[in-house]
Amino acid sequence: MALSARDLLTSMLEDLLEAELKRFRLKLCEVQQLESASCSIPRGHLEKADAMDIAGLMLNYCGEGPALALAAQVLSLINKKDLAANLERGARGLTVPVKSVKEQEINCQVLYKAAIKQKFEKLKDYNSLPGDWVYLEERYIDLLIIKKHWSASEKEEALLSYGQTHLEILNKFHEGGSACAQPKTFLDTERGRAPLVVILQGAAGIGKTYTVRKMMLDWALDRLYQDRFDYVFHLNLKELGCEKKLVSLCDLMLANWQGLRPFLDQILSQPQRLLFLLDGFDELKSLLSEEEELQKVCMNSKYPAVVIVSLILKRQLVPGSCLLITTRPTALDRLESLIQADCYLEVLGFLEEERQAFFYNYFQDDRRALEAYQAIKCNNTISTMCFVPLVCWIVCTVLKQQMKKACRLEDIHTTTQIFLNFSQILLQYHHYYSLKNTTQASTRALFENLGSLALHGILSQKVIFEKEDLEAHFLEGVEIPTIFLNTMLRQNLLVETLYSFGHVTLQEFFAAMFFFVTSEKTQKLNQLLEEGLKAESGHLLLTIRFLFGLSNPSSYRMLKQVVFFQQSSATVSSTISEEELLSWIQKAACSPRINDPHFHLELLYFLYELHQDSFVKRAMVLLDNLSFLMFPLKRSDCLVLAYCIQCCETIQNLNLYCCSLGVEEVRLLLPVLKKCLFLQLEVSDLPNTVLREICSSFSPKQSVTSIHLTGSISPKGKGQTIFKCSAKQQSEMCRLRIRFLPEEDTVAFCSWIIPNHCPQEVILQDTQLSNHGLSQICLALNANNCPVYNLRISGNQFTKSCIPDFSSFLVTNPYLEQLDLSGSQLQDEAVILLCSSLQAAEMGSLQYLGLEENGLTEACIPEILCLLTTTPSLSYLKLGFNKLGDKGAQRFWPVLSDPRCRLEKLGMEANGLTDACMDSLVTCLLHNQTLCNLYLNHNSLSMQSVPSLDVIWKECSMLHILRFYSGKNKKKIGSKP
């Protein structure tokens, strides 16, 4: 079998002694500088590279042929001519394998690997100062990882064992051989099939993250999976869980190096050549549920980061790729509900040899490392816990500080607390309550002291504690659970250990728990609650939220099980009554902060955490004016809001304008919208099906007062589609307004709005309606007997054939007061038919008729005059922006002197009128007793018409507004006082 270029080059370089390999690296750097070679490997990449690394770098940066020629040249220069000759002979007979990555992508892959190496070769310790880095290669030690699940008895045996016994249990797995795994074997073929989904589980601090970081680095250095995967991507799920920006899969893939962007399509076209390392599944707080399944997703679709992760896990994105997922065991059930794994691995930690190697790597000084390791071996408990890499790091860090202080390492008082804390985690998960030295009193004291410390920190906005703080709260010398308290060291100060809760949220939880485990709560509780009402005390709200949550009977029972043992009948005398909580809610509802939507929402969270329907019902009477105008609401917010409203019979007001509600948020709220006495809702870019659900969600007792739907005003149809509606629980008419929407959507929307809400005002602007669309809407209005008083349908494309259906609508709507068909290109024939229909229908209530922008000429004037003389209620006529001209005007003016015409407002803008028609207008208006407003803007009138207009203005006593403006003159006669 012919060797590949990589095999040949690696083999030749491995024949070099260590000193010769060093000379090869140095000479290679010199040759690259002297020669104008087509490749240039960064010196930093070569600095500590071994034979395999050098071969990979040369092939990646130079290509196979140039790499082999360059290697032969350098071998000759360091007097290894025999190897150079062998390399040249081997190169001539080389069989070039078929590449999985196209030639044009090779450089991209090389640069991506360089970026990955740069990012993952260094990391910060937990207590690192700015600029302090450690190299992963110098810190990483292989872990014991098994391919089988522990049985309950095996787990119990290991967790209860110490020292040498514990090591012997772990060694059983190591000696088993086939049950063990390392990163290079994680994806090995078993039973004829390579796994596509691998789950790597392990406890906190056990080394899962270190393992995936090392996998990334090894792949970038061509030590791992170089033949199986073209690209490997690392997703930090803890960071993504906190990411607020919307991202796509492509964004996540580009996070480490933007240079991949031009090649993403090609990369994603071969998902089987991709590996995703999803680190920290247990850190994700929420995922896409089955109810939230997205029907259409693509690589560039932007969603919250957790949604993208969910889609990857559910194999809706890059389904053919390989996944390796790390998680704590506590989240394994949740993970298994999302994805079926092909292989399960578990990290058990360090064996004894690896623990010792960690110490040597950490100290970088054999004498000190040995001294430190021997010191901890003398303590059975500490040495046992060092199977966890995080504990090894804590021990080494503290011992290093002890060495700086010149203390005896056997006397490790500064580290005792740290190890007792960590061992408390293990004991709490496994048989904590069976320990002989654990009593109800001591457990209660521990939680009370932790709670006292936490409350002290919350009230003083302090999250880092010193030894004096612990002593003040009676925690020094007791076993502090490190699942609650973490430790850190202050740099540049000798042997000073600092303390913090694992997260400020945990601190807030313990601060709230304090009031349930202490008998002296009154003063501090009052202080917390009073301070919580102040605007500057937002940091106290989550603690108060936990107060409500712990007051829930079910939560309180769980609390007693934790603090007083599961079988205990002990009671806690200092519980917080519902009346105390309700009294505080009342104060909050009357405080100035209630106008802050964030605070108002937080109060609802308090009620949700309590989750007592009867209490929530009482409290919501005080909080039922819910205004979240321009306040974005998340899905969790809507869940809370829906629950609180559901507990009420009705609420006074709910304002959800501009709240950035999506499909899921809206559907959470739909069941409770009917409980609102007054509702205002605005959403954007939701599917028609969801809008239909909204319009169908109201109760018969509610009147939907307005429904507005506005589409994009862009010619290309891009932009938001905004839906607004309001409703009241009292009888009131409905107004329907649709703008800038295609005909199909407009008709569909009307087809289910009209039957449900019987609008009395219908405004359809720029909806591109055709005759057929108008016919459907008219039929819907007739079929549902809608008493429409205002109908405005403008900006459409109608012809005279639409008039019969429209006439049928007019006959059934004698109460129509306003009709506007402007901008619809009706033309003369259609308007003649329309006027005839209006006369025939005897529209005794018609007050307004808009016919602007319809291409009208003098031909339609007679029918309009008939309508005016037979419809005395018609007081406002708009004929602007047509083609009436002087002939049309002179035919129209006489009706103004007819007492049967009761027009008060007349619009004749932009009709091509000239000075020739002004005299007749003057004559007719001198006999008019009703016209108040006359608009003549944008006609072809010159200054010669000014005298006529002056006469009109002075002699017509009823005329209050006269507009006369055109591009040729600036004369403007305005309003009378």
Protein Blocks (a to p, Z undefined) as FASTA:
>chain_A
ZZdfklmmmmmmmmpcfklmmmmmmmmmmmmmmpccfbdcdfklmmmpcfklmmmmmmmm
nojmlmmmmmmmmmmmnopaklmmmmmmmmmmpccdddfbdfklmmmmmmmmmmmmmmmm
pccdfklcehiacdfklmpccddddfbdcdfklmmmmmmpghjlmmmmmmmmmmnommpc
cfklmmgceehiacfbdcddddehilmmmmmmmmmmmmmnopgoklmpmbdcdddfklmm
mpmbdcdfklmmmmmomklmmmmmmmmmmmmlpccddehkllpmbdcdfklocfbdcfkl
ccdfklmmmmmmnopgoklbccdddddfklmmmmmmmpccfbdcddebjafklmmmmmmm
mnopaklmmmmmmmmmmpmklmmmmmpmklmmmmmmmmmmmmmnopafklmmklmmmmmm
mmmmmmmmnoklmpfklcfklmmmmmmmmmmmmmmmmmnopabdcfklmmmnopgopacd
fklpccdddehiahiacdddfbfklmmmmmmmmmmmccblmlmmmmmmmmmmpmklmmmm
mmmmmmmmmmpmklmmmmmmmmnojklcbdcfkbccfklmmmmmmmmmmpmklmpmklmm
mmmmmmmmnopaklmmmmmmmmmcccfehiacdfklmmmmmmmmmmpmbdfbdcfehklp
afklmmmmmmmmmmpmbdcdddehiafklmmmmmmmpcfkbccfbdcddddfbfnlpacd
dddddddddddddddddehiafklmmmmmmmmmmmnopabdcdehklpafklmmmmmmmm
mmnopacfbdcdehiacdfklmmmmmmmmmmmmmbfbdcfehklnojmlmmmmmmmmmmn
opakbmbdcfehklpafklmmmmmmmmmmmmklmbdcfehianbjmlmmmmmmmmmpmkb
ccfbdcfehkhpafklmmmmmmmmmmpckbmbdcfehiabdfklmmmmmmmmmmmmmlmb
dcdddfkbccdcdddZZ
